[in-house]
Each structure stands twice: as C-alpha cells, then as structure tokens.
Amino acid sequence: MLRVETGLTAPEVAERIAAGQVNDVPARSSRSVGEIIRANLFTRINAIIGVLLIMILTVGPIQDALFGGVIIANTLIGVIQELRAKRTLDRLAIVGAARPVVRREGHAVEVAASEIVLDDLVELGAGDKIVVDGVVAEAEHLEVDESLLTGEADPVVKKPGDQVLSGSFVVSGAGSFTATKVGREAYAARLAEEASRFTLVDSQLRNGINTILRVVTWMIIPTGLALVASQLLVNRDDLPEAVRRMVGGLVPMVPEGLVLLTSVAFAVGVIRLGRRNTLVQELPAIEGLARVSVVALDKTGTLTDAEMAVAEVRAVSPAPVEAVLGLLAAADERPNASMRAIAAAYPQPPQWTISERTPFSSARRWSGAVLTAPDGTIATWRIGAPDVLLPAGHPLLADADTFGARGLRVLLLAGDDGPAALVVLAQRLRADAPETLRYFAEQGVAVKVISGDNAVSVGAVARALDLPGADRPVDARTLPEDREKLADAVEEGTVFGRVGPQQKRDLVAALQARGHTVAMTGDGVNDVLALKDADIGVAIGSGSPATRAVAQIVLLDNSFAALPSVVAEGRRVIGNIERVANLFLTKTVYSVLLAVIVVLSQVPYPFLPRHLTLIGSLTIGIPAFFLALAPNTERARGGFVGRVLRFAVPAGALAAAATITSYLTARGVYDGNLEAETSAATLTLFLVALWALAIIARPYTWWRILLVAAMGGAFAVVLVVPFLQDFFQLELVGSRAPGLAVAIAAAAGLSLELVTRLLRQAPPRTR
C-alpha cells in the first residue's frame, strides 16, 4: 500500500497528551474495587440481617447475635473472592487486548488503544477493530463492517475522506485513518458509557435467585409482623425474651448465604479458568457455555493447526508459477495462513512489479493482483478457491477434490490465459482435537464443523478425527434459503464447507430456532457476525482483534482443548448452586411455616437465634460452602426455580411439621420448662435438616460422607460438652421427649426420602 501520510511527530503527540486529548476510556474487564465492596456490603439481605442484629444487641445476650457474623462473613468472602477474580480478569484482559498500529514520524508503532491521541494516523488491515472515530486518509480496497453499530450486514467500501466509527471492523483491504474523536467522545464509547463487560446479574441462574429472593422478601414481611405481635403477646411479661424469640423466627427465613455462594462460585470459576489462560469477558458466559447443546467450530485453528505448509504445486500451464506465487504472497500486507505458507516456500522474485491488487475476502474467496514481468508483460493473476474461479465441470475440479479428500487445502492460481497451477497445502491435525471432540460426544453436545474451505477437504479432516457424520459433508452453497428447510439441513448435517460469513450467521440462527443453545468458535474476521449472534462466542487468542472484541470467552493460549474446561466449570457452578439453593430454600420454607403455626397456636417461638444459627451453620452454611465448589459434570437445564421449589417446599414442610410436633409433644412432657422444650425441638429440626443435607449431597463420595458425618458429630459435641450446652442453652432432659424427638425426625426423614424418589421419577420440566 502506498503511504502518503507520515503521522504525528513526537512533540505533537506529547502536546496532545498534555492537553488530555487521549483515548482514555478504560477497557473495563471487571468492576472497580469500590463497586465490588458496595455490591457485597449494601445488599437486601445484609440490610435485613443488620436490623435484626441491632435489635438483638439491644436486649442481649451476645450468643444470640452470632447470626450477625453472617454480614461480616458474606461481605469479606464475597469481596476477597471477587477481588481475586478481578485481578485475574484484568491481567488476562491486558494480554488479550487489541493493540492498534499508528504511524508516527513515518514509522508504524504498535500501541495500546488507550495511548491513541487526537489526529493520530491509525493503520488498518483485515480483521482490525476500529477503536476510535476518524476520517479515512488512505484506502486500498478498504471494506468496513458496521453491522455491530448499525445492524446493516453488508460491508461498506471506504474511500479517503469517508468517516469510520469505533466499534466497526475491517473486512478486507487496507488503509489508514486520522483519529477525530477519542476517549468518551468516540461513538462506541458514548454507547457504552454506562456499560461494564463484567456482570453478575444477566444470567438465568442469578435471575432465578433474584426471583426467589423477591418472593422470600414478600413472605417475610407479613409473617414477620404477625410473629412480632404474637411473641409480644405471649411473652408480655418479658419483652427481651419476646424480642429474642421473634428475631429467632425471622433470621432463618433469610437465605443469607445463597447470593454469597453464587458470587463465590462464579468468581472461583473465573480464577480457575484464568489459570488455563482463558479470559471470561462476561461472567455469565461460564453459565451459558454449560447450557450449550451445539458447538459450532471452524476447521482452521481448532481442528487443525493455524499454520500450513506447501505440500505440492501442480502446474497445468507453462506460466512462471513460482515467481507469481512469490510475488502475490509478498504483496499481501495481511497474509492469511495460506499466503504465509506460500511466502515461506517461494521468495519474492526480483524485477517484477505490482500495479494493482485485490485483497482476499471471505465473500470473494480469492485475492489477486496485476503483475508486470521483467520482460514488460502485464497480466492479471488470481489465487483462491478452485470451485469459485473455475466453471462447474472443469477437469481440474476433480483433481482438487482428490486432494481435498485427503484433508489437504487446495488453491487455484489462474491468469488471463486460464488456470496455471493447483497449490496444495498440508494441514496438521491439532493433537488435542480428538480428545476434545470425544469429551463433547460423551457430554451429549453436538459438534458442527462450519468452514469456508472446500466441503470435501473439511469432511476429510473431520473423518480423520472420527467425527460422526463427517462422511456426508455439505457444500453450504447448496443449502436452501427457506428458514425451516435450512434448520432441517443444519440439524441433520455435521460438516459444512464453503460457508460464507453471512451464512455462518444464518446457520447459528437456524440452530437457535430449533431450541439449541449454540457456542461458536472462530478466529477470523469472517466469524465475527456468527460469534456475535451465538449464545456464547469463543474467540481464539491469536485471532483478529474484531473476533476477540465480540466474544464472551477468549482462549488466550489458542488451545481449543481449554473449551471442555470452560464447559465443566459452568456445569460445576450451575449444578452446585442448585444444590445449595435447595438447602437454603428448605430453611426458608420451614422457618415461615413454623412462624405461621406459632402465630396460630399462640405459643412461644420454639427457638432463640443461637439455636437456629447452630442448626443453619451445621446443616447449610458450612456444608454449602464445600458443595458449592465441588466438581459437578451434570449438564445444565432450564427451570432452575421450579426444580429448587419442588424439593424445598416438601422438605421444608416436613421439617416444620416434625419440629412443631416435637415441640408441642415436649410441652406436654415438660409442662412449662421452655429450655427443655426448645432442646427437644432443636434436636428434631437438626436431624431432619441433616437428613435433607444427606439427600442433597448425593451421589456420595468419601468427602461428602465425611462432611455429613462431621456435621452430625459437631452437633453431638454441643449436646455433651457442658460449656457448649450452656452457651447454646441446650439440654436434653430425661429420655421420653428426646426419644420422641428422634422418632419424629426419623419419620419425617423417611417421608422425605419417599417424596424425593417420587420427584425423581416424575418427568422433568424445563423452562
């Protein structure tokens, strides 16, 4: 490309920096420290617990205020884990960030996007993301895709004097532009001023939890008011005791650790993936990939190595093939893998000149140039897909298919006089591809190979990897345009070749129309639109800046083998949060029901806050922390809220029924000894809650059995150690009431087993 501009000088750059005319919009990969602290401290749950804590501190004793430690623990654990995740995200974001090339004093300099200043001359090539607004200074077949901004799918040809907007990207050609708006003045920055790439809320899982919390809040308000009135009436001679019993009823209604553990599970997921050089640009992507039912892969860079080598050049005319190939490769300022292989095999010949060139584009599938030979002969040469440059039925197409059937990539070199040579490129299978494809097959995730290469060649590569359906490759040019018929063809097929950029987008849409959750991987500019439309876009780290910008997940070490880790991490997060949500919601249900029964019965609430802190810690809080971070490979499903309630409602109802039965029975046995009555009710509730934990912990492993046993052992220690008996105000008096308490708990536990089995046999319902 002819360079007619030299760019800014060093003093001019310094002058603009001093004036603040710098592209200073930070690339937000995570929330700020202040936002993290505020988000974890000022929560609805902390507010509720805080009010109840103040009430208890007013009347004492201190052991009834133990639940207040939840505010500190929730805040500290949440802040610490999210700060760790922030450090991981920020570090990886720097590694994966686009680095534009600017021309200063005539030299091309690579800088961070934030270092571009007003009037900088920014160079452009295929796949580059435009990071600031500007006016085109130089253009050579420059085509820009602005669909991410305008929705218009067709690339726009740009000429000197035309405007370019930040957020668009170069499809083909080359050029440069002068930056006219930087920082918050740029178009894309204005659109995203209030946005952050890092989010904890836009996901099915967190939306479901927020729905649960809203319902719980509305349940707590009327129940809490009724409980307050009831306990003040029942304990009219002892206001502090009434307050303690009332708070004891309200505290367990709040699922205080559910939001914390969700945030922690997501944050730990980010950290674990960061160790594998995987950048999660939008946190719900961890969850989204776990729900994926179809993974659409490009061939090059995923199934095969990105780099190639020239295996053979079959000349079909006396043309100077090697010289032309060397010149075409050297003339390409942004060579793809094919042209890099040709450049490595054939050096640029002397005394040849180029007067015109047409860069490669995915839509054309060829590039070309007008060359002048040393003897003055002028000819136009093209190199690209044989089935595009040759008419149907041409004899050379059969030869190209023969090479393609062996998994080789074939290009045709053609001049004014017709075909000159077939250029055969060898592609090496990635060592990790077979294992990765096997993982997806075992997990029930369908794999679709979508490539711009010849369908026969793509099918041969897929067959070498034993991908089911690879023996029936489909040429995308033969696919129907009707949406329903296209969806049928895409569901039936596995390997698709000669797929254009817009067609990739159509194929993703067709799969989504059939109810699939689609993950799309890609590295080139032709993948951008499909990556953007897919449920989860996964970019290869060495790919174009445009693909990295629109993807939710970036594989920074270019290893497709990291994808199963992301899927597994998402499944761990979703499956484990569902487990612990069952525990927290069971507690909320039995707490609300107990409060209602106490109000109707006009009896003292059976528990003090210390009793429910003990039960909640041993049957929910401590075990939930371990369960939330445990391995889990179950495929994510919709209907999170419904499934949680299907367990929590009957489990909570049985726990409440057993507890109130034990409490009322103990009242008949002890006749006014409230401490003994409370102890019997505490024993029953703990045993039923422990049984629910044992069900949720399945399938058992050694550590899960040990976890349940340790929680039971810890409660037994409280019952037998005198200091702990006094601290928690627990004492089992006699044998009759404790014996009945155990029997009632056993009956409730067996009933819960029966209900759980019936629920397991019922057909699953998904959202």
N, C-alpha and C positions, 0 to 999 in steps of 0.2 A: 504494500500500500504506500502510495506517495505521501510523505509527511510534509505538509505545508505550514504547520504551526510548530512553534518551539515550546510553548507553555510559559508559565511564570518563572521569574528568576527567584533566587533565594531571598533577596531583600523584599521582593513583593510578597512572598509567602509569609515572611516574618511580620510584615506590616499588617496583613490581614489577620494573622493570629492575634496580634496585639489589639486589633480592633474588634475581636470576638467574632469575626466572620468565618467561623469554623463549623464543620458538620458535627456539632457537639451533642447530638441526640444519642443517649446511651443505648446500646443493644441490650435490652432487658431480657436476660435469660432467667431471672429469678426476682423474687420480691426483695425489697430493701430490708435491712436489719430492723428498722423502725416498724415497717409494715408487718414483719414476722412477729415481733413482740406484741404489737397491738392485736393482731389476728388471733394470737394464742391466749392473750390475757383478757381482752374485753369480749367475752363470749356470753351467750344467753345462759349457758349452764353455770359458768363462773358467777354470774350475777345472782342467780337463784341460790346457789350454794353459799355465796357471800352473805346474803341477807339472813339465811338460816344460821350461819356461823355467828353473826353478831348477836342474834337472839340467844344462842346457847352460851356464848361468853358472858352474857349479861347475868344469867342465872346459875351457870356452872353445873357440875364440876368439869374439869379440863378433859377428862376421858370421854365425855360426851361431845367434845369438839374435835375428835380425831378426824371426822369426815372433812374438816377444813383443810387437812393436808392434801386433799384431792385438788384443790385450786393450785397449790404450790406445785404439786407433782405434775398435774396436767400442763401447767404453763411451762415449767422448766424442761420437762421431757419433750414437749412439742417444740419449744424454741430451740433446744440443743439439736434435735434431730433435723429440724428444717434448716438451721444454720449449716449443719454438715452437708445437707443436700445442696444448699446454696453454693457453698464452696466448690462442690463437685460440678454443679451446673456451670458456674462462672468460669471455672478452669477449662472445662470442655468447650464452652461457647467461644472462648478465645482461640482455642485450637481450630475449631470448625468455622470461624468467621471468614467471610469473604474479604479478600484484600485487593481492592481495585488497583489498576495501574494508571498513574498520572504521568504526564510529560512535563518535566521542569528543566528549563535551560537546554531543551533539545534531547534530554535523556529520559528513558522510561524508568519510572521508580515505583516500586510496589509499596503501598501504604495501607494503614488501617482505614476503614471507612470514616472513622471519626477524625482523621487527620486531613481530609479533603477541605480546601478553603475555597472561598468565593473566587470565581474566574479561573479555577484550576482547569487544565485540559485533561480530560479523563479518556483513556483509550478503551475501545470496545471490541469484543470479538464474540463469536458464537458461544452461547451459554452464560455470558456475563450478565449479572444482575445490575441494573442501573440504580445506584444508591442515592443520587441527588438529582434535582431537576436541572435541565440545561438546554442548550441550543446546539444542534449538530454543526460541527466545524468541518469534518471530513467524513466522507461516506463512500464505501465501495460495496455495492450490492447489499447495503445495510437494511435488514428487516428486523423489526422490533415487535414483540408480542405484548400487547397492553391488556390482555384479557383479564388479568388479575385485578385491574383497576376499572376497566370499562365493561367487561363482560363480552366484548367483541372478540370472536375466536380467530379471525383471520389476521395474520401478521401485517404490519403496516410498514411500507417502504419509506425509509427516511433519507432525505437529501440535505445537503448543507442549508442551514437556516431553519430547518424544522425543529420543533420542540420535542424533547424527550422528558418523560416523567419518572420519578423514582418509584420503584415497585414494579416496573416493567422489566423485560429481559430480552436479550438479543437472540433471535432465532438463527440467523445466518448473516454472513458478510462481516465486514469490519468497518471501523471508523473511529471518530473521537467526537467529544462534545465539550463545550465550555460550561462549567457549573454556574448557574444563575441564581439558584436558591439552595441554601444549605441549612442544616440544622432543622429547627422546628418550622422553618418557612417552606421546606420541601413538601411536595404533595403527599407522599406516603406518610411522612411524619405527622402531618396535620390529621390524616385519617386515623392514625394510631396513637395520638397524643395521650389518650386515657387508657390505652390497652397495655397489657403485660403479657409476654409469652408464657409466663409461669402462672398456672391457675390450679386451685384445688377444688373448684366448685362445678365446673362444667362437665359432669360425668354422671352416668346412670347411678353409679354407686353412691356418690355424695348427694345427688338429688333424692335418692331413696332415703338416705339417712336424714336429710333435712325434712322430708315429708314425715318421717317417724317423729322427729323432734317437735314439729309443729303440732302433731296430734297429741303427743305427750304433754306439751305445754297446756293445751286446752283441757286435757284431762285433769291436770294437776290443780288448775285454778278452782273449779267448783268443789273438787274432792278436798283440797286443802282447806278451803273456807269452812266446809262442813266439819272437817276434823278439828279445826281450831275451836269452833263453837262447842263441839261435843266434849273435847278434853277440858275446856274451861268449865263446862257444866258438871262433868263427872268429878273433876278434881277442884271443886270450888274452894276448898279449904287449903289448897296447896298450889298456889299459882306457879312457882318454879317447876314443880313436878308436871303440871299441866303443859307448860311450855316445852319441857324436855320430851314428854310423850308425843306432843303434837309435832315437834321437829323430827322425832324418831319416825313418825309416819310419813313425813314429806320427803326426807332425804333420799330414801331408796327409790322413790318414784322417778328420780332424775337419772338418766343413763349417762352418768358423768364421764365415763372413760371411753364411750363409743367414738366420739369425734376425735379424741386424742389418739386412740389406736389406729383410726383410719389415716390420720395425718402421718403418724409414725410409720405405718406400713408403706404408704406412698413414698415417704422420704427415704426409708431404708431401701426401697426399690430403686430409687434414683442413684443412691450411693453404690449399691451392688452393680448396677448396670454401668455406672461410671468407671468402675474398676475394669470393666471389659471394653472401655473406650467407646461406649455407646452414649450419645448425647440425647437426652429426652427434652425436646424443646417445649412440649406441652405435656404436663404431668398426666392428664387423663389418658394420654396415649398408651401408658402402661396398661391401664384397664382396657382400653379399646382393642389393643392387639390380642389380649386374652380372649376377646369375644369373636375374633376373626374366624370365619369359616372358609374363606378362599384367600390364598396368597398368589398374587399375580407377579411374575418375575420376568425381568428382561434376561436375555441369554448372556450377553457380554457383560463381564464384571461380576456376575452372580454364579451362573453355572460354569462359565469359562473365565480364564484369566483375561484381564483387560488388554494385556499386551499380546501381539501376534507376531508371526514371522512369515516371510515369503517362502512358501514350500516349492512353488513351481511357476514358471511363466511359459505358457504355451502360445508361441507366436503363430498367427494364421495369415500373416502378410509380410512382405519384405520391409516393412516400416522400421525406423530406428527406435524400437520399443524401449530398450533400456534407457536411452537418452531422454525420451519423452517422459517415461515414468519418473526418472530422477528429477526432471525439471518441474513436473506437476507437484511432486511431493515437496520439493524445496520452496515452491511458490506459495504453499499453503501456510499462512501465518498461524492458524489454529488447527493443526492437523489432528484428525481422529486416530484411533488405534490402527486402522488400515493404512493410512497415509504415513504414520510413523514407521510402520513395518517396511513400507516401500522405500522410504527415505533412508532407512538403515541398510537396505540391500543395494540401492542404486544412488550413487552420489550425483550431485548436480553437475551436468556437463558444461564445459566452457563454451563461450561464443554463441550460445542460444539466448534469445531474449523473449520476454513476455510483454505483449501489448495490451492484453485484456484477460480477465479471469472471472469465472463464475464460481463462488464458493459452494461447498456442499450444503444441501439442506435435506432434512428428513422427508419433506414433501416431494422434492425432485428425485432424490436418491442418486444423484450424480453431481460431480463437480467438473469444471473444465477450464480451458484457457486457450487463447490464441497465441501460438508459438511461431517464432521466426528462427529457422535453421541457419547454420553458418553460411550456407550457400544462398541465403536470401529467400528460400521457400517459406511461404506463410500458410499455416494450416490451423484449423480448429480441432482441438482434442478434448475428448470427454472420457471420464472414468467413473464407473458406477455399476449399478445392478444390471446384469445381462438381460433379465426379463423386462427391464424398463427401456433399455437402449436398443433392444432388438425386437423385431416384429414376432408375433406368435408363430410358432412352427419353424423358426430358423434352426438349422442344424446345430449351431453352437450351443443352443439352449439344452440340448440333450447331453452334450459334454459337461456343461455347467452342472446339470442335475446329477451326473455321475460323480463329480467331485463333491457336490453337496451331500449326497447320500452317505459319504464317508465322514461327514461332520466338518468339512472344510468350507471356508468362506471363499466365494468366487466373485471377482470383479472383472468387468469387461473394459478394455482400452479400445476406444474407437476414434478414428479420424475422419476427415472429409471423404476419404475413399472407402469407408466402411470399417468393419471390425479389424483390429490389428493383433490383439492378444487376449488370452484369458489369464488373469493374475490370480493364482491360488494361494490363499493364506491359511496357515495352520493355527488352530486354536487349541489351547491346552485346558483340559477339564480342571476345575478347582478341586484340590484334594479334599476339601471339606464338604463339597456338594452332595455326594451320596449319603453321608450321614445326616445332613440337614434335611434332605428330601425324605429320608426314612423317618425322621422324627415327625415331620408333618403328617406322613401317612399313618403313623401309629396314633397320632392325636386326632385323627379324623378331620384334618384340614386339607381341603383340595388345593392342588397346585396347578396354576395355569401359566404356561410359558408364552409370553407375548413379546415378539421381537420384530424388528424391521428387516431382519435378514430373510433370505430365501427359506420358504417353509420346509423344503426337503432337508436343507442343511440344519435348521433348528431341530427338526424331528430326529435327525441322526444323533445330534448331541444328547437330546433327551432320552433316546433309546439306550445310549451308552450308559446312562445313569439309571436305567430300569424304571423310568417314569411311566406309569400306566397310561395308555392312550397315545404314547409317543409314536406308535406305528401308523397313526392316522393324522398326520399334520395337515393343517388347514391354511390355505392361502387366503389371507384376510380380504383380498380384492374380490373374492367370490362370495363373501358374506352378504346376506340380504340386508336391505336398508330398513325394512319393516321392524319395529322395535320388538314385537313378540317373537317373530321368527329369528331375529338376531339373538334374543335371550335364549331361545331353544338351542341354537347352534353353539353359543358360548358355553352353556351348561354341559352340552354333550362333548365338546372338544376339549383337548388338553394343551395342544401345541398350535400356536398361530404365528405364521410368518408374514412378512410384507405388511406389517401393521403400521399405519401412519400415526402421527401424533394425535389427530382428532379421533381416529379410530380407537386408539388406546383408551381415550376418554369415553367413547361410546361403549366399549367392552366393559369397562368398570361400571358404567351406568346400567348396562344390561344385567350384570350380576347383582347389583344392588336392587334392581327392580324385582328380582326373584327372591328377595329377602336375605341375601347374603351380606355379611359384614366383610368388606374387602380391604386387604392390605396390598399396597402397590409398592414395589421396589424399583428404583431406577437411578441412573447417574447422568443421563444426558438431557440436553435441552428439550428433546422430543418427548421426554417423560413428564415434564412439568405439569401440564394440564391434567394428566391422569393422576399424578401424585396429589394434586390439589383436590380433586374430586373424590378420591378414595377415602374410605373411612379412616384409614391410617396410611400416611405416606412415609416411606422409609427410603432415605437417600444414602447413597454410597459416599463416603467422606471425600474421595478423590474426584467425585463428580463435579458438575458445573455449579457455580455459586447459586444459580437460579433454583436448581433442584434442592440444594441444602436449605434455601430460604423458605420454601413452601412445605417442606417435610416436617412431620412431628417428631420423627426419630432419625438421627444421623449416625451411621456406622463409621466412626472416625478412622478405624484401622482397616476399612474396606473389606471386612470379613463378614460374608453372608452367614457364616456359622454362628454369629452372635445373635441372629434373629430368634432361634429357639430359646435363648436365654431371656429375651425380652418377653416372649410368649409365656414362658414359665414364670417369670416374675409377675406378670399381670395376673396369671391364674392364682399364684400364691396370695397376692393382695386381695383379690375378689373373694376367693374361697374362704380365706381366713377371716376376713371382715364379716362375712356372712355367719361364720361360726360364732364369733364373739358377739355379734348383734343378737343372736339367739339368746345368749346368756343375759345380756343387758336388758333386753326387752322382756324376758321372763321375769326379771326382778321388778321391772316397772309394773307389769300386769299384776303380780301377786301383791305388790305394795298398794296399788289403787284398790284392788278388791278387798284387802284387809281393812283399809281405811273406811270403805263403804260399809262393810259388815260391822265394824266397831261403832260407826255413827248410828247405824240402825239398832244395834244391841245396847247402846248407851253403857258401855263398859270402858275401863281404862285401856288405852292402846297398849298392846302386849309388850312393846319393845321400847327401850331407850336408844338414842342414836348410837351408843357404843356397841350394842348388840348387833345392829344391822351393819355397822362398819366392819365388825368382825366377820359376819357371815358374807357380806359383799366382797371383802378382801380375799377370803379363802376360796369362795366358790365362783368368783367372777374376776375381780381386779387382777390378782396375781396370775392365775392360770390364763386369763385372756391375753395378757402380755406375751406369754410364751406361745400360745396358739396363734396369735396374730402374725408372728414372724416365722412360723414353721413352714417346711416345704408343703406344697399343695399343687397337684397337677390336674385337678378336676377342671374341665372346660367350663368357662363362664357361661351363664344362661341369663336370660331376662327374667323379670318377675321377682326381683330381689325382695321387695317389701312384702309381697304376698307369701313367699316361702318362709320368711322370718316370722311373720304373724301366725302362720299355720303351726309352727312349733311353739312360739312364745305364748300364745293365748291359752291353749290347753295346758301347757306346762305351768304357766303362772296360775291358772285357775285351780289346778290340782294342788299346787303348793299352798295357795291361800286357803283352800278347803281343809287340807290336812292341818295347817297351822292353827286355824281358828277352832277346829275340832279338838286338837290337843290342848289349846289354851282354855277353852270352856270346860273340858274334862278336868284339867288341873285345878280350875277354880272350884269345882265340886269337891275335889280331893283335899285341897289345902285351906279352903274357906277363908280367904282374905289375905293369905301370905303372897303378896304380889310378886315378890322376888322369886319365890319358888315357882309360881305360875309362869312368870316370864322365862325362867330357865327351861321349863318343860317345852314351852312353845318354841324357844330358840333351838332346842335340840331337834325338834321335828322339822322346822324350816331348814336348818342346816343340812340335815340328812336328805331331804327332798331336793334341795339345791345342788348338793353334791352328786346325787343320782343324775340330775339333769346335766351336770358337767361331765359325768362319765359317759353319757349318751353322745354329747356334742364332741367329745374327744375322740370318738371312733373314726376310722379304724385304728386299733391300738398299736402302738409301738412301745418299746421299752420305756422311753422317756415320758410318754403320755400316761402309761400305767403308774410310773413313779410320781408324776405330777399329781394325779388324782389321789394316790395314796398319801403323799406328803401333805396335801391339804387336809385330808381326814385326820392324819396324825397330829397336825398342828392344832386342830380343834380339840382333840383328846388331851393334849398337853394343857390347854387352857382350863379344861374341866378338872384336872388333877393337881395342878400347881396352885397352892393357896394364894400366893401373891396375885396371880392372874385371875383366880376366882374373884378376889376382892376388887381388882382393877376393873374387870368387866361385869361385876355384880352378877355372877352366875354360880348357882349351887343347886345340884340335883338332890332333893330331899326325899328320902325313902326310896322305894323301888316300884311302887304301884304306878304313879304318874309318869316317871321316866320310862317304865316298861311299856305303858300305853302309848307314850310319845314315839317310841321306836316302832311299835307295831303299826301305828297310824302312818308313819313315814314310809314303812315298807309297803303298805297297801297303796299309798299314793305313787311310790316309785314303780311298782308293778303295773299300775294303771297307765303310767306314763310310757312304760315300755310297750304296752299294748297299743296305745294311741300312736306312738312313733312308728310302729310296724304298719299300722293301717295307713298312715300318711305316706309311708314309703311305697306302699303298693298302689296308692292312688295315682292316676295318670298325671304327669307334671303339667303345670300351666305356665306358659311363658307370656311375657308382655309383647 
